[in-house]
Amino acid sequence: MSEIRIKYNEVEAALSQLQSAVQALEPVMPEDISGLNILETVDELNNINNRLQQTLTAYQELLSKNTQGTREAVNLMEETDKDVASGMMQR
């Protein structure tokens, strides 16, 4: 029978590092780069910047939710491991 060993401290450290990186991400783009210029290219760049900012914000939210879900799953696995070990000790 094969087993899966989880190094909980390493997983938690990696999740904390990922969470820090997600929080450090600043998806802020210049809102308007045109100034006094009226060019289609400037308008398109503004549009692209806005979409990129929205995409980065959504990605940041997704990573945060994923990190939290992973942390909860790892905690549940750790509790289950402890329960199983406790049950085996009682036999």
Biopython code that builds the backbone (N, CA, C, O; Angstrom):
import numpy as np
from Bio.PDB.StructureBuilder import StructureBuilder

atoms = [
    (1, "MET", "N", (0.848, -1.176, 0.000)),
    (1, "MET", "CA", (0.000, 0.000, 0.000)),
    (1, "MET", "C", (0.893, 1.238, 0.000)),
    (1, "MET", "O", (1.785, 1.373, 0.837)),
    (2, "SER", "N", (0.643, 2.129, -0.939)),
    (2, "SER", "CA", (1.428, 3.364, -0.989)),
    (2, "SER", "C", (0.745, 4.414, -0.115)),
    (2, "SER", "O", (-0.450, 4.334, 0.171)),
    (3, "GLU", "N", (1.522, 5.375, 0.288)),
    (3, "GLU", "CA", (0.959, 6.420, 1.132)),
    (3, "GLU", "C", (1.420, 7.779, 0.628)),
    (3, "GLU", "O", (2.435, 7.899, -0.058)),
    (4, "ILE", "N", (0.674, 8.764, 0.973)),
    (4, "ILE", "CA", (1.009, 10.144, 0.627)),
    (4, "ILE", "C", (1.438, 10.826, 1.915)),
    (4, "ILE", "O", (0.713, 10.829, 2.910)),
    (5, "ARG", "N", (2.623, 11.397, 1.872)),
    (5, "ARG", "CA", (3.109, 12.118, 3.050)),
    (5, "ARG", "C", (3.085, 13.612, 2.732)),
    (5, "ARG", "O", (3.616, 14.056, 1.714)),
    (6, "ILE", "N", (2.475, 14.351, 3.599)),
    (6, "ILE", "CA", (2.386, 15.798, 3.418)),
    (6, "ILE", "C", (3.262, 16.465, 4.467)),
    (6, "ILE", "O", (3.120, 16.218, 5.665)),
    (7, "LYS", "N", (4.152, 17.298, 4.008)),
    (7, "LYS", "CA", (4.983, 18.078, 4.924)),
    (7, "LYS", "C", (4.238, 19.393, 5.169)),
    (7, "LYS", "O", (4.402, 20.373, 4.443)),
    (8, "TYR", "N", (3.422, 19.375, 6.210)),
    (8, "TYR", "CA", (2.501, 20.471, 6.465)),
    (8, "TYR", "C", (3.210, 21.814, 6.635)),
    (8, "TYR", "O", (2.719, 22.835, 6.152)),
    (9, "ASN", "N", (4.331, 21.825, 7.300)),
    (9, "ASN", "CA", (5.056, 23.084, 7.502)),
    (9, "ASN", "C", (5.519, 23.667, 6.167)),
    (9, "ASN", "O", (5.449, 24.879, 5.959)),
    (10, "GLU", "N", (5.994, 22.799, 5.260)),
    (10, "GLU", "CA", (6.447, 23.273, 3.952)),
    (10, "GLU", "C", (5.279, 23.770, 3.100)),
    (10, "GLU", "O", (5.397, 24.768, 2.390)),
    (11, "VAL", "N", (4.152, 23.061, 3.181)),
    (11, "VAL", "CA", (2.970, 23.491, 2.434)),
    (11, "VAL", "C", (2.490, 24.835, 2.944)),
    (11, "VAL", "O", (2.174, 25.729, 2.159)),
    (12, "GLU", "N", (2.435, 24.976, 4.254)),
    (12, "GLU", "CA", (1.979, 26.236, 4.846)),
    (12, "GLU", "C", (2.922, 27.383, 4.483)),
    (12, "GLU", "O", (2.472, 28.494, 4.201)),
    (13, "ALA", "N", (4.224, 27.115, 4.491)),
    (13, "ALA", "CA", (5.200, 28.152, 4.120)),
    (13, "ALA", "C", (5.014, 28.569, 2.663)),
    (13, "ALA", "O", (5.070, 29.756, 2.343)),
    (14, "ALA", "N", (4.794, 27.596, 1.785)),
    (14, "ALA", "CA", (4.588, 27.906, 0.359)),
    (14, "ALA", "C", (3.297, 28.690, 0.162)),
    (14, "ALA", "O", (3.261, 29.633, -0.629)),
    (15, "LEU", "N", (2.238, 28.311, 0.872)),
    (15, "LEU", "CA", (0.967, 29.037, 0.759)),
    (15, "LEU", "C", (1.102, 30.459, 1.290)),
    (15, "LEU", "O", (0.539, 31.391, 0.716)),
    (16, "SER", "N", (1.828, 30.629, 2.360)),
    (16, "SER", "CA", (2.035, 31.976, 2.909)),
    (16, "SER", "C", (2.833, 32.836, 1.931)),
    (16, "SER", "O", (2.548, 34.020, 1.753)),
    (17, "GLN", "N", (3.828, 32.228, 1.307)),
    (17, "GLN", "CA", (4.635, 32.956, 0.318)),
    (17, "GLN", "C", (3.776, 33.344, -0.879)),
    (17, "GLN", "O", (3.881, 34.465, -1.377)),
    (18, "LEU", "N", (2.928, 32.431, -1.347)),
    (18, "LEU", "CA", (2.028, 32.731, -2.458)),
    (18, "LEU", "C", (1.058, 33.839, -2.080)),
    (18, "LEU", "O", (0.817, 34.750, -2.873)),
    (19, "GLN", "N", (0.499, 33.770, -0.874)),
    (19, "GLN", "CA", (-0.440, 34.801, -0.429)),
    (19, "GLN", "C", (0.237, 36.166, -0.366)),
    (19, "GLN", "O", (-0.362, 37.174, -0.741)),
    (20, "SER", "N", (1.473, 36.203, 0.102)),
    (20, "SER", "CA", (2.219, 37.466, 0.159)),
    (20, "SER", "C", (2.436, 38.031, -1.243)),
    (20, "SER", "O", (2.303, 39.234, -1.468)),
    (21, "ALA", "N", (2.770, 37.152, -2.173)),
    (21, "ALA", "CA", (2.983, 37.589, -3.556)),
    (21, "ALA", "C", (1.691, 38.108, -4.176)),
    (21, "ALA", "O", (1.703, 39.096, -4.910)),
    (22, "VAL", "N", (0.582, 37.445, -3.881)),
    (22, "VAL", "CA", (-0.716, 37.884, -4.403)),
    (22, "VAL", "C", (-1.076, 39.250, -3.841)),
    (22, "VAL", "O", (-1.558, 40.119, -4.567)),
    (23, "GLN", "N", (-0.844, 39.436, -2.559)),
    (23, "GLN", "CA", (-1.177, 40.711, -1.933)),
    (23, "GLN", "C", (-0.257, 41.831, -2.422)),
    (23, "GLN", "O", (-0.661, 42.993, -2.452)),
    (24, "ALA", "N", (0.972, 41.491, -2.802)),
    (24, "ALA", "CA", (1.921, 42.499, -3.276)),
    (24, "ALA", "C", (1.638, 42.916, -4.717)),
    (24, "ALA", "O", (2.104, 43.961, -5.171)),
    (25, "LEU", "N", (0.871, 42.094, -5.432)),
    (25, "LEU", "CA", (0.536, 42.409, -6.816)),
    (25, "LEU", "C", (-0.348, 43.646, -6.859)),
    (25, "LEU", "O", (-1.413, 43.679, -6.241)),
    (26, "GLU", "N", (0.091, 44.651, -7.582)),
    (26, "GLU", "CA", (-0.679, 45.879, -7.699)),
    (26, "GLU", "C", (-1.110, 46.062, -9.155)),
    (26, "GLU", "O", (-0.353, 46.584, -9.974)),
    (27, "PRO", "N", (-2.322, 45.631, -9.467)),
    (27, "PRO", "CA", (-2.789, 45.693, -10.849)),
    (27, "PRO", "C", (-3.314, 47.072, -11.242)),
    (27, "PRO", "O", (-4.440, 47.198, -11.724)),
    (28, "VAL", "N", (-2.506, 48.091, -11.039)),
    (28, "VAL", "CA", (-2.939, 49.447, -11.348)),
    (28, "VAL", "C", (-2.231, 49.915, -12.615)),
    (28, "VAL", "O", (-1.003, 49.924, -12.696)),
    (29, "MET", "N", (-3.008, 50.288, -13.566)),
    (29, "MET", "CA", (-2.495, 50.807, -14.826)),
    (29, "MET", "C", (-2.869, 52.282, -14.914)),
    (29, "MET", "O", (-3.819, 52.722, -14.267)),
    (30, "PRO", "N", (-2.127, 53.049, -15.712)),
    (30, "PRO", "CA", (-2.520, 54.443, -15.886)),
    (30, "PRO", "C", (-3.931, 54.503, -16.472)),
    (30, "PRO", "O", (-4.258, 53.776, -17.410)),
    (31, "GLU", "N", (-4.753, 55.371, -15.910)),
    (31, "GLU", "CA", (-6.135, 55.434, -16.374)),
    (31, "GLU", "C", (-6.255, 56.121, -17.721)),
    (31, "GLU", "O", (-7.100, 55.753, -18.536)),
    (32, "ASP", "N", (-5.429, 57.100, -17.956)),
    (32, "ASP", "CA", (-5.525, 57.823, -19.224)),
    (32, "ASP", "C", (-4.132, 58.307, -19.602)),
    (32, "ASP", "O", (-3.538, 59.130, -18.906)),
    (33, "ILE", "N", (-3.625, 57.792, -20.702)),
    (33, "ILE", "CA", (-2.281, 58.190, -21.126)),
    (33, "ILE", "C", (-2.323, 59.223, -22.245)),
    (33, "ILE", "O", (-1.283, 59.597, -22.787)),
    (34, "SER", "N", (-3.513, 59.681, -22.587)),
    (34, "SER", "CA", (-3.636, 60.538, -23.763)),
    (34, "SER", "C", (-3.223, 61.982, -23.529)),
    (34, "SER", "O", (-2.675, 62.618, -24.430)),
    (35, "GLY", "N", (-3.474, 62.507, -22.344)),
    (35, "GLY", "CA", (-3.185, 63.912, -22.131)),
    (35, "GLY", "C", (-4.002, 64.742, -23.108)),
    (35, "GLY", "O", (-5.231, 64.675, -23.102)),
    (36, "LEU", "N", (-3.344, 65.508, -23.929)),
    (36, "LEU", "CA", (-4.029, 66.328, -24.922)),
    (36, "LEU", "C", (-4.074, 65.663, -26.294)),
    (36, "LEU", "O", (-4.624, 66.235, -27.234)),
    (37, "ASN", "N", (-3.512, 64.477, -26.423)),
    (37, "ASN", "CA", (-3.507, 63.770, -27.703)),
    (37, "ASN", "C", (-4.859, 63.129, -27.974)),
    (37, "ASN", "O", (-5.511, 62.615, -27.064)),
    (38, "ILE", "N", (-5.260, 63.165, -29.199)),
    (38, "ILE", "CA", (-6.489, 62.498, -29.606)),
    (38, "ILE", "C", (-6.098, 61.550, -30.729)),
    (38, "ILE", "O", (-6.177, 61.884, -31.912)),
    (39, "LEU", "N", (-5.681, 60.375, -30.331)),
    (39, "LEU", "CA", (-5.246, 59.374, -31.285)),
    (39, "LEU", "C", (-5.956, 58.057, -31.001)),
    (39, "LEU", "O", (-6.204, 57.711, -29.846)),
    (40, "GLU", "N", (-6.274, 57.340, -32.044)),
    (40, "GLU", "CA", (-6.930, 56.055, -31.867)),
    (40, "GLU", "C", (-6.036, 55.087, -31.104)),
    (40, "GLU", "O", (-6.528, 54.284, -30.312)),
    (41, "THR", "N", (-4.737, 55.155, -31.332)),
    (41, "THR", "CA", (-3.804, 54.258, -30.662)),
    (41, "THR", "C", (-3.816, 54.494, -29.154)),
    (41, "THR", "O", (-3.789, 53.546, -28.369)),
    (42, "VAL", "N", (-3.856, 55.755, -28.759)),
    (42, "VAL", "CA", (-3.899, 56.083, -27.331)),
    (42, "VAL", "C", (-5.197, 55.560, -26.722)),
    (42, "VAL", "O", (-5.189, 55.006, -25.622)),
    (43, "ASP", "N", (-6.303, 55.732, -27.426)),
    (43, "ASP", "CA", (-7.586, 55.211, -26.928)),
    (43, "ASP", "C", (-7.529, 53.695, -26.780)),
    (43, "ASP", "O", (-8.015, 53.147, -25.792)),
    (44, "GLU", "N", (-6.938, 53.022, -27.756)),
    (44, "GLU", "CA", (-6.830, 51.565, -27.700)),
    (44, "GLU", "C", (-5.920, 51.131, -26.551)),
    (44, "GLU", "O", (-6.223, 50.155, -25.864)),
    (45, "LEU", "N", (-4.814, 51.838, -26.334)),
    (45, "LEU", "CA", (-3.922, 51.522, -25.209)),
    (45, "LEU", "C", (-4.635, 51.714, -23.879)),
    (45, "LEU", "O", (-4.471, 50.910, -22.962)),
    (46, "ASN", "N", (-5.420, 52.766, -23.773)),
    (46, "ASN", "CA", (-6.205, 52.972, -22.549)),
    (46, "ASN", "C", (-7.174, 51.811, -22.331)),
    (46, "ASN", "O", (-7.333, 51.327, -21.210)),
    (47, "ASN", "N", (-7.810, 51.376, -23.394)),
    (47, "ASN", "CA", (-8.752, 50.261, -23.325)),
    (47, "ASN", "C", (-8.019, 48.979, -22.899)),
    (47, "ASN", "O", (-8.498, 48.240, -22.039)),
    (48, "ILE", "N", (-6.866, 48.729, -23.506)),
    (48, "ILE", "CA", (-6.073, 47.542, -23.155)),
    (48, "ILE", "C", (-5.633, 47.606, -21.700)),
    (48, "ILE", "O", (-5.708, 46.606, -20.986)),
    (49, "ASN", "N", (-5.175, 48.766, -21.253)),
    (49, "ASN", "CA", (-4.757, 48.928, -19.855)),
    (49, "ASN", "C", (-5.905, 48.640, -18.896)),
    (49, "ASN", "O", (-5.713, 47.984, -17.871)),
    (50, "ASN", "N", (-7.091, 49.126, -19.224)),
    (50, "ASN", "CA", (-8.264, 48.879, -18.371)),
    (50, "ASN", "C", (-8.596, 47.394, -18.304)),
    (50, "ASN", "O", (-8.867, 46.864, -17.226)),
    (51, "ARG", "N", (-8.576, 46.722, -19.453)),
    (51, "ARG", "CA", (-8.871, 45.282, -19.478)),
    (51, "ARG", "C", (-7.798, 44.499, -18.734)),
    (51, "ARG", "O", (-8.107, 43.541, -18.026)),
    (52, "LEU", "N", (-6.540, 44.898, -18.890)),
    (52, "LEU", "CA", (-5.451, 44.226, -18.189)),
    (52, "LEU", "C", (-5.599, 44.390, -16.683)),
    (52, "LEU", "O", (-5.396, 43.441, -15.926)),
    (53, "GLN", "N", (-5.950, 45.585, -16.255)),
    (53, "GLN", "CA", (-6.152, 45.820, -14.821)),
    (53, "GLN", "C", (-7.284, 44.945, -14.290)),
    (53, "GLN", "O", (-7.160, 44.359, -13.215)),
    (54, "GLN", "N", (-8.383, 44.854, -15.030)),
    (54, "GLN", "CA", (-9.502, 44.019, -14.610)),
    (54, "GLN", "C", (-9.095, 42.545, -14.557)),
    (54, "GLN", "O", (-9.479, 41.820, -13.639)),
    (55, "THR", "N", (-8.319, 42.113, -15.544)),
    (55, "THR", "CA", (-7.862, 40.724, -15.590)),
    (55, "THR", "C", (-6.934, 40.418, -14.416)),
    (55, "THR", "O", (-7.062, 39.376, -13.774)),
    (56, "LEU", "N", (-6.005, 41.321, -14.142)),
    (56, "LEU", "CA", (-5.085, 41.109, -13.023)),
    (56, "LEU", "C", (-5.808, 41.108, -11.687)),
    (56, "LEU", "O", (-5.461, 40.335, -10.795)),
    (57, "THR", "N", (-6.803, 41.958, -11.542)),
    (57, "THR", "CA", (-7.582, 41.984, -10.306)),
    (57, "THR", "C", (-8.347, 40.675, -10.133)),
    (57, "THR", "O", (-8.380, 40.114, -9.037)),
    (58, "ALA", "N", (-8.954, 40.192, -11.200)),
    (58, "ALA", "CA", (-9.680, 38.922, -11.139)),
    (58, "ALA", "C", (-8.719, 37.771, -10.833)),
    (58, "ALA", "O", (-9.054, 36.870, -10.064)),
    (59, "TYR", "N", (-7.537, 37.801, -11.425)),
    (59, "TYR", "CA", (-6.528, 36.770, -11.182)),
    (59, "TYR", "C", (-6.075, 36.803, -9.722)),
    (59, "TYR", "O", (-5.895, 35.759, -9.095)),
    (60, "GLN", "N", (-5.898, 37.979, -9.204)),
    (60, "GLN", "CA", (-5.488, 38.141, -7.808)),
    (60, "GLN", "C", (-6.561, 37.564, -6.875)),
    (60, "GLN", "O", (-6.236, 36.870, -5.911)),
    (61, "GLU", "N", (-7.814, 37.843, -7.154)),
    (61, "GLU", "CA", (-8.909, 37.314, -6.341)),
    (61, "GLU", "C", (-8.968, 35.791, -6.435)),
    (61, "GLU", "O", (-9.177, 35.109, -5.432)),
    (62, "LEU", "N", (-8.784, 35.263, -7.642)),
    (62, "LEU", "CA", (-8.808, 33.820, -7.850)),
    (62, "LEU", "C", (-7.678, 33.142, -7.088)),
    (62, "LEU", "O", (-7.888, 32.113, -6.446)),
    (63, "LEU", "N", (-6.479, 33.716, -7.158)),
    (63, "LEU", "CA", (-5.351, 33.144, -6.417)),
    (63, "LEU", "C", (-5.596, 33.167, -4.918)),
    (63, "LEU", "O", (-5.261, 32.212, -4.217)),
    (64, "SER", "N", (-6.173, 34.243, -4.427)),
    (64, "SER", "CA", (-6.473, 34.327, -2.988)),
    (64, "SER", "C", (-7.468, 33.248, -2.578)),
    (64, "SER", "O", (-7.283, 32.589, -1.555)),
    (65, "LYS", "N", (-8.517, 33.067, -3.365)),
    (65, "LYS", "CA", (-9.515, 32.042, -3.057)),
    (65, "LYS", "C", (-8.903, 30.646, -3.148)),
    (65, "LYS", "O", (-9.183, 29.782, -2.318)),
    (66, "ASN", "N", (-8.067, 30.436, -4.161)),
    (66, "ASN", "CA", (-7.425, 29.137, -4.342)),
    (66, "ASN", "C", (-6.479, 28.838, -3.184)),
    (66, "ASN", "O", (-6.442, 27.715, -2.681)),
    (67, "THR", "N", (-5.721, 29.837, -2.765)),
    (67, "THR", "CA", (-4.801, 29.663, -1.643)),
    (67, "THR", "C", (-5.573, 29.318, -0.376)),
    (67, "THR", "O", (-5.173, 28.426, 0.371)),
    (68, "GLN", "N", (-6.665, 30.011, -0.133)),
    (68, "GLN", "CA", (-7.474, 29.747, 1.055)),
    (68, "GLN", "C", (-8.078, 28.351, 0.991)),
    (68, "GLN", "O", (-8.089, 27.641, 1.996)),
    (69, "GLY", "N", (-8.574, 27.949, -0.160)),
    (69, "GLY", "CA", (-9.141, 26.605, -0.315)),
    (69, "GLY", "C", (-8.095, 25.524, -0.098)),
    (69, "GLY", "O", (-8.372, 24.496, 0.520)),
    (70, "THR", "N", (-6.899, 25.759, -0.606)),
    (70, "THR", "CA", (-5.812, 24.803, -0.407)),
    (70, "THR", "C", (-5.434, 24.712, 1.055)),
    (70, "THR", "O", (-5.214, 23.623, 1.585)),
    (71, "ARG", "N", (-5.360, 25.864, 1.705)),
    (71, "ARG", "CA", (-5.021, 25.881, 3.130)),
    (71, "ARG", "C", (-6.074, 25.102, 3.936)),
    (71, "ARG", "O", (-5.725, 24.337, 4.835)),
    (72, "GLU", "N", (-7.348, 25.294, 3.615)),
    (72, "GLU", "CA", (-8.410, 24.579, 4.319)),
    (72, "GLU", "C", (-8.324, 23.075, 4.068)),
    (72, "GLU", "O", (-8.526, 22.281, 4.987)),
    (73, "ALA", "N", (-8.023, 22.680, 2.828)),
    (73, "ALA", "CA", (-7.902, 21.263, 2.500)),
    (73, "ALA", "C", (-6.725, 20.626, 3.236)),
    (73, "ALA", "O", (-6.834, 19.506, 3.737)),
    (74, "VAL", "N", (-5.618, 21.331, 3.299)),
    (74, "VAL", "CA", (-4.445, 20.806, 4.006)),
    (74, "VAL", "C", (-4.737, 20.688, 5.498)),
    (74, "VAL", "O", (-4.356, 19.700, 6.126)),
    (75, "ASN", "N", (-5.404, 21.677, 6.067)),
    (75, "ASN", "CA", (-5.772, 21.601, 7.484)),
    (75, "ASN", "C", (-6.696, 20.416, 7.753)),
    (75, "ASN", "O", (-6.547, 19.722, 8.759)),
    (76, "LEU", "N", (-7.646, 20.190, 6.853)),
    (76, "LEU", "CA", (-8.556, 19.056, 6.998)),
    (76, "LEU", "C", (-7.789, 17.737, 6.911)),
    (76, "LEU", "O", (-8.053, 16.813, 7.681)),
    (77, "MET", "N", (-6.838, 17.649, 5.973)),
    (77, "MET", "CA", (-6.024, 16.434, 5.864)),
    (77, "MET", "C", (-5.207, 16.202, 7.127)),
    (77, "MET", "O", (-5.075, 15.069, 7.591)),
    (78, "GLU", "N", (-4.666, 17.270, 7.674)),
    (78, "GLU", "CA", (-3.872, 17.148, 8.892)),
    (78, "GLU", "C", (-4.737, 16.667, 10.059)),
    (78, "GLU", "O", (-4.318, 15.804, 10.831)),
    (79, "GLU", "N", (-5.929, 17.220, 10.185)),
    (79, "GLU", "CA", (-6.844, 16.789, 11.250)),
    (79, "GLU", "C", (-7.243, 15.324, 11.056)),
    (79, "GLU", "O", (-7.307, 14.560, 12.019)),
    (80, "THR", "N", (-7.508, 14.941, 9.811)),
    (80, "THR", "CA", (-7.872, 13.560, 9.511)),
    (80, "THR", "C", (-6.727, 12.621, 9.861)),
    (80, "THR", "O", (-6.944, 11.560, 10.447)),
    (81, "ASP", "N", (-5.508, 13.013, 9.501)),
    (81, "ASP", "CA", (-4.336, 12.203, 9.849)),
    (81, "ASP", "C", (-4.247, 12.001, 11.356)),
    (81, "ASP", "O", (-3.988, 10.894, 11.829)),
    (82, "LYS", "N", (-4.460, 13.065, 12.095)),
    (82, "LYS", "CA", (-4.390, 12.975, 13.556)),
    (82, "LYS", "C", (-5.494, 12.066, 14.100)),
    (82, "LYS", "O", (-5.260, 11.272, 15.011)),
    (83, "ASP", "N", (-6.698, 12.190, 13.534)),
    (83, "ASP", "CA", (-7.808, 11.349, 13.969)),
    (83, "ASP", "C", (-7.535, 9.885, 13.678)),
    (83, "ASP", "O", (-7.791, 9.023, 14.519)),
    (84, "VAL", "N", (-7.019, 9.601, 12.497)),
    (84, "VAL", "CA", (-6.716, 8.220, 12.120)),
    (84, "VAL", "C", (-5.617, 7.672, 13.028)),
    (84, "VAL", "O", (-5.712, 6.546, 13.516)),
    (85, "ALA", "N", (-4.586, 8.466, 13.250)),
    (85, "ALA", "CA", (-3.496, 8.028, 14.129)),
    (85, "ALA", "C", (-4.009, 7.785, 15.549)),
    (85, "ALA", "O", (-3.612, 6.821, 16.203)),
    (86, "SER", "N", (-4.867, 8.637, 16.002)),
    (86, "SER", "CA", (-5.444, 8.481, 17.350)),
    (86, "SER", "C", (-6.275, 7.204, 17.420)),
    (86, "SER", "O", (-6.214, 6.469, 18.406)),
    (87, "GLY", "N", (-7.042, 6.947, 16.385)),
    (87, "GLY", "CA", (-7.865, 5.743, 16.332)),
    (87, "GLY", "C", (-7.022, 4.478, 16.299)),
    (87, "GLY", "O", (-7.398, 3.465, 16.888)),
    (88, "MET", "N", (-5.899, 4.531, 15.621)),
    (88, "MET", "CA", (-5.019, 3.370, 15.542)),
    (88, "MET", "C", (-4.343, 3.124, 16.889)),
    (88, "MET", "O", (-4.080, 1.979, 17.258)),
    (89, "MET", "N", (-4.064, 4.206, 17.621)),
    (89, "MET", "CA", (-3.407, 4.071, 18.919)),
    (89, "MET", "C", (-4.352, 3.439, 19.934)),
    (89, "MET", "O", (-3.900, 2.770, 20.863)),
    (90, "GLN", "N", (-5.655, 3.640, 19.769)),
    (90, "GLN", "CA", (-6.637, 3.131, 20.719)),
    (90, "GLN", "C", (-6.892, 1.636, 20.533)),
    (90, "GLN", "O", (-7.425, 0.982, 21.429)),
    (91, "ARG", "N", (-6.522, 1.105, 19.400)),
    (91, "ARG", "CA", (-6.785, -0.320, 19.126)),
    (91, "ARG", "C", (-5.931, -1.203, 19.927)),
    (91, "ARG", "O", (-6.028, -2.425, 19.814)),
]
sb = StructureBuilder()
sb.init_structure("model")
sb.init_model(0)
sb.init_chain("A")
sb.init_seg("    ")
for serial, (resi, resn, name, xyz) in enumerate(atoms, 1):
    if name == "N":
        sb.init_residue(resn, " ", resi, " ")
    sb.init_atom(name, np.array(xyz, "f"), 0.0, 1.0, " ", f" {name:<3s}", serial, name[0])
structure = sb.get_structure()
